[in-house]
Amino acid sequence: MVTIMSKRYPPEVREKAVRLALERLDEYGSAYAAARVIGPLVDVHHETLRLWIKKALAAGSRPGDSVAPGLSSAERDELARLRKENRELKQTNEILKLASSFFARELDPRHR
């Protein structure tokens, strides 16, 4: 018999992981694909993250991508490129924040 150990994640980890996944959901096409890629980056099991994403989507937490009307195709391309770059920078920043809080807890002598 296989024993499954439950791992409790702090609420801020859950919120950040779900936000990252929702921001990139259009790129991956499904909650499963997004969770498989983003889960390991934030140290959350992919299946756990997939369930969190499904719950967030059911609650209507999907950020919409709206393109402003009246833009030329060059402006739309640049806007899309800048939005993608912005998402990637935010994702990198969130991962670094998670890692720094993790290591801060590990180095705190009160938690040993």
SULHUDA-V754488 format. One record per helix or strand of 2 or more residues. SS is the DSSP state (hx for helix, st for strand). FROM is the first residue (numbers start at 0). TO is the last residue. If there is no record, write none. Layout:
ss-><SS,SS>
from-><FROM,FROM>
to-><TO,TO>
This chain:
ss-><hx,hx,hx,hx,hx>
from-><10,30,45,72,108>
to-><27,40,57,106,110>
